[in-house]
Amino acid sequence: MLNEFKKFALRGSVIDLAVGIIVGTAFNGVVNSLVKDILMPPIGLLLGKVDFSNLYLNLSGVSYPSLAKAQEAGAPTINYGLFINSVISFVVISFTVFLLVQQVNRLREKPAPPAVNTRECPYCLSVIALKASRCPHCTSELPPAASG
């Protein structure tokens, strides 16, 4: 059983998956920082100096100056500003993955067209072998196949 697990764990696809998860996690951190630290401050400034990470709905009825203070007091909150940040992060990650997959698909080698090994009989229009000198259907003698 241990040998089977070792074979499974060391297969290329499992290792590729592990590398993908590690890189994806690191990429997620970069995108979250991009959204939180780069994109949202100018958007908040354009919308009237709004800090999206501090937007919340307090369900306790007591007023708190910030989300951190409300959470520190244990007040129930709906953190819709953090949700907006998460949605924007998701859109950025999804779009980036879309662009990556699109480029990988462009770089993939196109499959070669299948080799032509048949031709049409000029007399009965049946499909015959490329190297045939006589049609098996109408028994006509055939000119040599054109190469190329």
Sequence and secondary structure as in RCSB ss.txt:
>XXXX:A:sequence
MLNEFKKFALRGSVIDLAVGIIVGTAFNGVVNSLVKDILMPPIGLLLGKVDFSNLYLNLSGVSYPSLAKAQEAGA
PTINYGLFINSVISFVVISFTVFLLVQQVNRLREKPAPPAVNTRECPYCLSVIALKASRCPHCTSELPPAASG
>XXXX:A:secstr
 HHHHHHHHTSHHHHHHHHHHHHHHHHHHHHHHIIIIIIHHHHHHHTTS  GGG  EESSS   SSHHHHHHTT 
 EE HHHHHHHHHHHHHHHHHHHHHHHHHHHHS         EEE TTT  EEETT SB TTT  B       
